[in-house]
Amino acid sequence: MSHTAYVVASYGIAALTVVALILWVWADGRARRRELQALDKAGIRRRSAPAGDAQ
């Protein structure tokens, strides 16, 4: 493999890895938000919620 091919392949793999990590974090964030909404609907509140909201 020539030097140019090695560099291009390395940058390509690095770019795919970064894109995969961004997509994973984005999807995981959406899943956590859905879980928090389900817990809120069930009446379970976060400790960080203002004191007036707790029941």
Backbone as CSV, one residue per row, in Angstrom:
resi,resn,N_x,N_y,N_z,CA_x,CA_y,CA_z,C_x,C_y,C_z
1,MET,0.855,-1.169,0.000,0.000,0.000,0.000,0.906,1.239,0.000
2,SER,0.604,2.177,-0.866,1.426,3.383,-0.955,1.142,4.305,0.229
3,HIS,2.008,5.247,0.412,1.865,6.189,1.515,0.551,6.971,1.408
4,THR,0.209,7.404,0.224,-1.019,8.179,0.013,-2.253,7.345,0.355
5,ALA,-2.262,6.115,-0.073,-3.399,5.239,0.203,-3.539,5.007,1.711
6,TYR,-2.426,4.837,2.392,-2.453,4.640,3.841,-3.043,5.865,4.544
7,VAL,-2.601,7.050,4.143,-3.090,8.282,4.760,-4.573,8.464,4.486
8,VAL,-4.999,8.244,3.259,-6.414,8.399,2.907,-7.266,7.382,3.673
9,ALA,-6.800,6.144,3.742,-7.536,5.116,4.480,-7.627,5.478,5.969
10,SER,-6.552,5.971,6.535,-6.549,6.347,7.956,-7.527,7.485,8.225
11,TYR,-7.509,8.504,7.385,-8.447,9.609,7.552,-9.886,9.141,7.355
12,GLY,-10.114,8.251,6.413,-11.463,7.734,6.190,-11.982,6.961,7.388
13,ILE,-11.144,6.109,7.944,-11.549,5.334,9.119,-11.795,6.263,10.300
14,ALA,-10.938,7.254,10.481,-11.122,8.208,11.580,-12.424,8.988,11.402
15,ALA,-12.722,9.419,10.181,-13.948,10.168,9.914,-15.184,9.303,10.178
16,LEU,-15.155,8.051,9.746,-16.287,7.150,9.991,-16.478,6.907,11.486
17,THR,-15.384,6.786,12.213,-15.466,6.585,13.657,-16.093,7.791,14.341
18,VAL,-15.690,8.988,13.951,-16.242,10.209,14.544,-17.727,10.325,14.226
19,VAL,-18.109,10.057,12.992,-19.526,10.128,12.605,-20.336,9.087,13.389
20,ALA,-19.803,7.890,13.533,-20.502,6.845,14.283,-20.691,7.258,15.739
21,LEU,-19.679,7.845,16.348,-19.794,8.290,17.734,-20.813,9.417,17.885
22,ILE,-20.827,10.340,16.940,-21.810,11.441,16.976,-23.224,10.874,16.881
23,LEU,-23.447,9.953,15.963,-24.778,9.354,15.812,-25.176,8.563,17.053
24,TRP,-24.238,7.862,17.645,-24.515,7.079,18.848,-24.910,7.989,20.011
25,VAL,-24.170,9.059,20.231,-24.475,9.999,21.309,-25.825,10.663,21.064
26,TRP,-26.110,11.044,19.837,-27.392,11.665,19.497,-28.553,10.702,19.782
27,ALA,-28.427,9.449,19.319,-29.492,8.464,19.522,-29.663,8.143,21.009
28,ASP,-28.568,8.046,21.734,-28.636,7.751,23.154,-29.297,8.910,23.914
29,GLY,-28.991,10.131,23.526,-29.625,11.290,24.153,-31.123,11.297,23.952
30,ARG,-31.551,10.949,22.754,-32.994,10.874,22.486,-33.643,9.791,23.338
31,ALA,-32.977,8.652,23.474,-33.520,7.559,24.281,-33.619,7.966,25.750
32,ARG,-32.599,8.667,26.259,-32.649,9.108,27.663,-33.764,10.119,27.876
33,ARG,-33.987,11.030,26.907,-35.070,11.994,27.028,-36.428,11.294,27.075
34,ARG,-36.585,10.264,26.225,-37.843,9.496,26.242,-38.037,8.803,27.594
35,GLU,-36.954,8.250,28.145,-37.060,7.597,29.452,-37.439,8.595,30.541
36,LEU,-36.847,9.788,30.505,-37.183,10.810,31.498,-38.638,11.248,31.370
37,GLN,-39.120,11.373,30.144,-40.524,11.741,29.947,-41.449,10.662,30.492
38,ALA,-41.102,9.403,30.277,-41.918,8.303,30.803,-41.921,8.321,32.327
39,LEU,-40.774,8.580,32.936,-40.709,8.655,34.395,-41.508,9.840,34.917
40,ASP,-41.430,10.982,34.231,-42.218,12.152,34.635,-43.714,11.850,34.566
41,LYS,-44.142,11.167,33.514,-45.560,10.816,33.383,-45.994,9.851,34.475
42,ALA,-45.063,9.004,34.930,-45.368,8.046,35.991,-45.353,8.705,37.368
43,GLY,-44.978,9.977,37.421,-44.973,10.684,38.691,-43.643,10.666,39.407
44,ILE,-42.647,10.078,38.796,-41.322,10.036,39.405,-40.572,11.279,38.955
45,ARG,-40.177,12.102,39.910,-39.517,13.368,39.596,-38.025,13.276,39.860
46,ARG,-37.284,14.102,39.141,-35.840,14.166,39.347,-35.539,14.976,40.597
47,ARG,-34.444,14.652,41.259,-34.056,15.404,42.447,-33.678,16.835,42.097
48,SER,-33.293,17.069,40.845,-32.895,18.413,40.437,-34.096,19.306,40.110
49,ALA,-35.296,18.740,40.141,-36.497,19.531,39.852,-36.728,20.526,40.988
50,PRO,-37.305,21.679,40.683,-37.601,22.667,41.729,-38.483,22.069,42.828
51,ALA,-38.305,22.538,44.054,-39.020,21.989,45.208,-40.528,22.120,45.069
52,GLY,-41.018,23.153,44.413,-42.459,23.352,44.266,-43.124,22.317,43.381
53,ASP,-42.356,21.650,42.532,-42.924,20.656,41.620,-43.107,19.293,42.271
54,ALA,-42.391,19.019,43.345,-42.442,17.690,43.980,-43.784,17.496,44.671
55,GLN,-44.289,16.266,44.597,-45.561,15.954,45.248,-45.424,14.722,46.088
